[in-house]
Amino acid sequence: MFSPQSREEELAEIFAKVQIGDDDKSRLIRAMARMPDEAFPAFLKFVEQLYKALSEEK
């Protein structure tokens, strides 16, 4: 049986995959990691609006 991963272990696994990946999701996560802190609130608002719009289409 596997024991549940801690949050730190889970994030380390995700970031390890992102570092070697060249798919769209990996590139997006790397771009977000390089984003200046002051730009993140506007980006997050955009993502929330996009998610809401896509959810309403279903």
RAFENDA-V112616 format. One record per pair of residues at least 24 apart in sequence whose C-alpha atoms are under 10 Angstrom apart, sorted by the first residue. I is the first residue (numbers start at 0). J is the second residue. D is the distance in whole Angstrom. If there is no record, write none. Layout:
I & J & D
I & J & D
This chain:
none
